[in-house]
């Protein structure tokens, strides 16, 4: 099983200088597409050259990981290594890795060897440990794919996880080559393959800490299940119709459904695609985020300026039929597959909104998801910065910081932050953005676990260019999850005034676990609370000023916010 924990250390400060892809990576390079893809997503160092065929050093390994994770660099540098000074160009990256427990040090006499070439087994093991990619030590050794490494050795589990992720040597795929020197390009290829397995469900808050369950119970509690399993396999008439994988998936879905938690679900491999691809930067369809709420397929949020929003679909609408076919009894993936289709084609969506049944014809399109947009607005003679955040993805923090820096040049009298129809995303991205509003780095959010333990998660130790500014935040029913964290925290700390309507009310955090058979379990591990310990789960954030948008010719909520400046 591979357990993937999102929001480990997710945001990153973009350098003042902008670069237009690497000058030394030709389009015919073996790993050009992988390097270009990660670069375009802001997941590789922004420098003028990449040196794709140069050997990666141990120090650079941590730099690549920190950059891939979009992590704010630590400001206080006090390295515990005899062979790496605090003034070294790699120092901030190594300190960040230490601060986030991706690297452990044991005193000033310890040596890191930052300039030593990084071997493949070191690079992969470090990436897996730092990025939350679990290594299975009980894998099926009979299917081990490499001939130059023993499955029983300490390298076996690492090699098997690499194979699970599709990481192979291009020329000799049956050889693992654990101790080869890795190039910059190969390191990017490893990260690219890992990135394909990065779940990104914007309605799912994934926390850094997970809590282990109680000690394993005696297996007597499974005796009935195992007896039933054996009876089917030994005595069932239609033995040729037994599919063990189908039975396994059905059993898991059965007990998961009995939990009666709409945010805890098990997806078969064919269904997991939707859950894993929700935060892609471009999708082809109608541009909505859907989830199963109380057994009904519900629109969490339409993508801003997407086909669904333009057609009139809203957050909270319950989908009843797609192209006149009832969705009753269908899975989330089945409904999503029905809605998706080629750009330019139409799909009819029948939805329930309160007590009304409404039908919309939506033309599918290639929908580009923009996470941050902004401009200067006027309120009388006062300039006001307006920034809209559509979702909290990996790139949102850097985009938000850039937009603030751009608008600050015009000296606005304050800011309006638009979180309407923002379904959420990575918790740490929201926390890092919250940190930009306060010089005092207090508690950003609390999480409560099954054993009653409450953990206070602190703001990031970064500069706060928005501290002391007049701030208004716009919310509505489509503001959920991480966007509710940001609104509730800034409201409670007295930093921002909240304007709009009651938010969605998703106040729980989930963990994602992906299994070797392709199945995916999303399950609730914690409830998040405001800094003062208030839960909004099921109720949402109540605005300081309730304003409905009832006139389609004007944005009453935005106008109300502007009047405060």
Residue pairs with C-beta under 8 A, 6 or more apart in sequence:
1 134
1 136
1 513
1 514
1 515
1 516
2 133
2 134
2 136
2 161
2 164
2 197
2 513
2 514
2 515
2 516
3 132
3 134
3 511
3 512
3 513
3 514
4 132
4 133
4 134
4 197
4 198
4 199
4 512
4 513
4 514
5 132
5 206
5 207
5 208
5 210
5 511
5 512
6 132
6 198
6 199
6 200
6 204
6 206
6 426
6 512
7 205
7 206
7 207
7 208
7 426
7 427
7 428
7 429
8 69
8 100
8 130
8 131
8 132
8 208
8 428
9 66
9 69
9 71
9 96
9 100
9 102
9 428
10 69
10 70
10 71
10 394
10 397
10 426
10 428
10 429
10 432
11 70
11 71
11 72
11 396
11 397
11 398
11 428
11 429
11 432
11 433
11 460
12 42
12 66
12 67
12 69
12 70
12 71
12 72
12 73
12 397
12 398
13 72
13 73
13 398
13 401
13 462
14 42
14 46
14 398
14 401
14 402
15 46
17 46
18 46
19 46
19 47
19 48
21 36
21 39
22 35
22 39
22 47
22 48
22 49
22 50
22 52
23 48
23 49
24 49
24 50
24 51
24 52
25 32
25 35
25 36
25 50
25 52
25 185
26 32
29 35
29 52
29 185
30 170
30 185
31 52
31 185
31 186
31 188
31 189
31 192
34 185
34 188
34 189
34 192
35 44
35 50
35 52
35 185
35 188
35 192
37 192
38 44
38 68
38 188
38 191
38 192
38 195
41 281
41 394
41 395
42 70
42 394
42 395
42 398
43 67
43 68
43 70
43 191
43 195
43 394
44 50
44 64
44 67
44 68
44 188
44 191
45 63
45 64
45 67
50 184
50 185
50 188
51 184
52 183
52 184
52 185
52 188
53 183
53 184
53 185
54 183
54 184
55 117
55 118
55 181
55 182
55 183
55 184
56 64
56 117
56 118
56 123
56 181
56 182
56 183
56 184
56 186
56 187
57 114
57 115
57 116
57 117
57 118
58 112
58 113
58 114
58 115
58 116
58 117
58 118
58 122
59 84
59 88
59 90
59 93
59 94
59 112
59 114
59 115
60 90
60 118
60 184
60 187
61 118
61 122
61 123
61 126
61 127
61 187
62 90
62 93
62 94
62 96
62 97
62 102
62 103
62 126
63 90
63 93
64 187
64 188
64 191
65 97
65 102
65 126
65 127
65 130
65 131
66 73
66 93
66 96
66 97
66 102
67 93
68 131
68 191
68 195
69 130
69 131
70 394
70 395
70 397
70 398
71 96
71 100
72 96
72 397
72 432
72 460
72 461
72 462
73 92
73 93
73 95
73 96
74 92
74 95
74 96
74 99
74 461
75 461
75 462
76 95
76 461
77 86
77 91
77 92
77 95
78 86
78 95
79 85
79 86
79 91
79 94
79 95
79 98
79 105
80 98
80 105
80 106
80 107
80 108
80 110
81 94
81 105
81 108
81 110
81 111
81 112
81 114
82 108
82 109
82 110
82 111
83 111
83 112
83 113
83 114
84 90
84 91
84 94
84 112
84 114
85 91
88 114
90 114
94 103
94 112
94 114
97 103
97 130
98 104
98 105
102 126
102 129
102 130
105 112
117 181
117 182
118 181
118 182
118 187
119 178
119 179
119 180
119 181
119 182
120 176
120 177
120 178
120 179
120 180
120 181
120 182
121 155
121 158
121 178
121 179
123 182
123 187
123 190
124 158
124 161
124 162
124 167
124 190
125 135
125 158
127 133
127 190
127 191
127 194
128 134
128 135
128 158
128 161
131 194
133 161
133 165
133 194
133 197
134 161
135 157
135 158
135 160
135 161
136 157
136 160
136 161
136 516
137 157
139 151
139 156
139 157
139 160
139 516
141 151
141 152
141 156
144 151
144 156
144 159
144 160
145 160
145 163
145 173
145 174
146 159
146 163
146 174
146 175
146 176
147 174
147 175
148 174
148 175
148 176
148 177
148 178
149 155
149 156
149 159
149 176
149 178
150 156
151 159
151 160
155 176
155 178
158 178
159 176
159 178
162 168
162 176
164 516
165 193
165 194
165 196
165 197
166 193
166 196
167 189
167 190
167 193
169 175
169 176
169 177
182 190
197 276
197 514
199 206
199 275
199 276
199 512
199 514
199 520
200 276
200 277
200 278
200 279
200 280
200 393
200 425
201 275
201 276
201 278
201 279
201 510
201 512
201 522
202 278
202 279
202 289
202 391
202 392
202 393
202 423
202 424
202 425
202 481
202 482
203 278
203 289
203 291
203 300
203 423
203 424
203 480
203 481
203 506
204 263
204 424
204 481
204 509
204 510
204 512
204 522
205 424
205 425
205 426
205 427
205 481
205 482
205 485
205 506
205 508
205 509
205 510
205 528
206 426
206 427
206 509
206 510
206 511
206 512
207 427
207 447
207 457
207 509
207 511
207 525
207 526
207 528
208 428
208 457
209 447
209 449
209 455
210 511
210 525
211 449
211 450
211 451
211 453
211 525
211 526
213 450
225 251
229 247
232 242
232 247
233 239
233 242
236 242
245 517
248 517
249 266
249 268
249 519
252 266
252 519
252 521
253 266
256 264
256 265
256 266
256 521
256 523
261 523
261 524
262 291
262 292
262 293
262 294
262 295
263 291
263 506
263 508
263 510
263 522
263 524
264 510
264 522
264 523
264 524
265 292
265 332
265 521
265 522
266 519
266 520
266 521
266 522
267 274
267 275
267 332
267 333
267 519
267 520
267 521
267 522
268 518
268 519
269 517
269 518
269 519
269 520
270 333
271 331
271 332
271 333
271 520
272 333
272 514
272 518
272 519
272 520
273 333
274 332
274 333
274 336
275 332
275 512
275 520
275 522
276 520
277 283
278 289
279 369
279 391
279 393
279 425
280 369
281 368
281 369
281 393
282 366
282 367
282 368
282 369
283 366
283 367
283 369
284 340
284 341
284 342
284 343
284 364
284 365
284 366
284 367
285 307
285 339
285 340
285 341
285 364
285 365
285 367
286 306
286 307
286 308
286 311
286 313
286 339
286 347
286 349
286 362
286 364
286 365
286 367
287 302
287 303
287 306
287 307
287 308
287 309
287 365
287 367
288 299
288 300
288 301
288 302
288 303
288 306
288 308
288 313
288 339
289 299
289 300
289 301
289 302
289 303
289 423
290 297
290 298
290 299
290 300
290 319
290 332
290 335
290 336
290 339
291 297
291 298
291 300
291 332
292 298
292 332
296 318
296 319
297 318
297 319
297 327
297 330
297 332
297 335
298 316
298 317
298 318
298 319
299 308
299 313
299 314
299 315
299 316
299 317
299 318
299 319
299 351
300 315
300 423
300 478
300 480
300 504
301 315
301 421
301 422
301 423
301 478
301 480
302 308
302 309
302 313
302 314
302 315
302 421
302 478
303 309
303 367
303 369
303 390
303 421
304 370
304 388
304 390
304 421
306 365
306 367
307 362
307 363
307 364
307 365
307 367
308 349
308 360
308 362
309 421
311 349
311 360
311 361
311 362
311 363
312 358
312 360
313 349
313 351
313 360
313 362
314 353
314 477
314 478
315 421
315 476
315 477
315 478
315 480
315 504
316 353
316 477
316 478
316 504
317 351
317 352
317 353
317 358
318 351
318 352
318 353
319 327
319 335
319 349
319 350
319 351
320 326
320 327
320 350
320 351
320 352
320 357
321 327
321 348
321 349
321 350
322 335
322 338
322 339
322 347
322 348
322 349
322 350
323 338
323 347
323 348
324 348
324 350
325 338
327 334
327 335
327 338
330 338
338 347
339 347
339 349
340 364
341 347
341 364
342 364
343 364
343 365
343 366
344 363
344 364
344 365
345 363
345 364
346 361
346 362
346 363
346 364
347 361
347 362
347 364
348 359
348 360
348 361
348 362
349 359
349 360
349 361
349 362
350 357
350 358
350 359
350 360
351 357
351 358
351 359
351 360
352 358
369 390
369 391
369 393
370 390
371 389
371 390
371 391
371 392
371 393
371 395
371 396
371 399
372 387
372 388
372 389
372 390
372 396
372 399
372 400
372 402
372 403
373 387
373 388
373 390
373 403
374 385
374 386
374 387
374 388
374 403
374 406
374 407
375 386
375 407
376 383
376 384
376 385
376 386
376 407
376 410
376 412
377 383
377 384
377 385
377 386
377 416
377 562
378 384
379 413
379 562
379 563
379 564
379 565
380 565
382 412
382 413
382 565
383 410
383 411
383 412
383 413
384 412
384 413
384 414
384 415
384 416
384 562
384 565
385 404
385 407
385 408
385 410
385 412
385 414
385 415
385 416
386 415
386 416
386 418
386 558
387 400
387 403
387 404
387 407
387 415
387 416
387 417
387 418
388 417
388 418
389 396
389 400
389 417
389 418
389 419
389 422
389 433
389 483
390 421
390 422
391 422
391 423
391 424
391 425
392 422
392 424
392 425
392 426
392 427
392 429
392 430
392 433
392 482
392 483
393 425
393 426
393 429
394 426
394 429
396 425
396 426
396 429
396 433
397 429
397 432
397 433
400 433
400 436
401 436
401 465
404 415
404 436
404 465
404 466
405 465
407 415
408 465
413 470
413 565
414 469
414 470
414 471
414 472
414 565
415 466
415 469
415 470
415 471
415 472
416 471
416 472
416 473
416 474
416 558
416 561
416 562
417 471
417 472
417 473
417 474
417 486
417 496
418 473
418 474
418 558
419 473
419 474
419 475
419 479
419 483
419 486
419 487
420 474
420 475
420 476
420 478
420 479
420 500
420 557
421 476
421 478
421 479
422 478
422 479
422 480
422 482
422 483
423 478
423 480
423 481
423 483
424 430
424 480
424 481
424 482
424 483
424 484
424 506
425 481
425 482
426 482
427 445
427 457
427 482
427 485
427 509
427 528
429 482
430 482
430 483
430 485
430 486
431 444
431 445
431 457
431 459
431 460
431 485
432 460
432 462
433 486
434 444
434 459
434 485
434 486
434 489
434 490
435 441
435 444
435 459
435 460
435 461
435 462
435 464
436 462
436 463
436 464
436 465
436 466
436 467
437 464
437 466
437 467
437 469
437 471
437 490
437 495
437 496
438 459
438 464
438 467
438 493
438 495
439 464
439 467
441 458
441 459
441 460
441 461
442 458
442 459
442 493
442 531
443 456
443 457
443 458
443 459
443 531
444 457
444 458
444 459
444 485
444 489
444 531
445 457
445 485
445 489
445 528
445 529
445 530
445 531
446 454
446 455
446 456
446 457
446 528
446 529
446 530
446 531
446 533
447 454
447 455
447 457
447 509
447 526
447 527
447 528
447 529
448 454
448 526
448 527
448 528
448 529
449 455
449 525
449 526
450 525
454 529
454 533
456 531
470 564
470 565
471 490
471 495
471 496
471 497
472 496
472 497
472 498
472 499
472 561
472 564
473 486
473 487
473 490
473 491
473 496
473 497
473 498
473 499
474 499
474 500
474 557
474 558
474 561
475 483
475 484
475 487
475 498
475 499
475 500
475 501
475 503
475 541
475 543
476 500
476 501
476 503
476 549
476 557
477 501
477 502
477 503
477 504
478 504
479 487
479 500
479 503
479 504
479 541
480 503
480 504
480 505
480 506
481 504
481 506
483 503
484 503
484 504
484 505
484 506
484 507
484 536
484 540
484 541
485 528
487 496
487 498
487 503
487 541
488 530
488 534
488 536
488 541
489 530
489 531
490 496
491 497
491 498
491 541
491 544
492 530
492 531
492 532
492 534
493 531
497 544
497 545
497 561
497 564
498 541
498 542
498 543
498 544
498 545
499 543
499 544
499 545
499 547
499 557
499 560
499 561
500 543
500 546
500 547
500 557
501 543
501 546
501 547
501 548
502 539
502 540
502 541
502 542
502 543
502 546
503 536
503 540
503 541
504 540
505 536
505 537
505 538
505 539
505 540
506 537
507 527
507 528
507 529
507 535
507 536
507 537
507 538
508 524
508 526
508 527
508 528
508 537
509 524
509 525
509 526
509 527
509 528
510 522
510 523
510 524
510 525
511 522
511 523
511 525
512 520
512 521
512 522
513 520
513 521
513 523
514 520
514 521
515 521
527 535
527 537
529 535
530 536
545 560
547 556
547 557
547 560
548 556
549 555
549 556
549 557
550 556
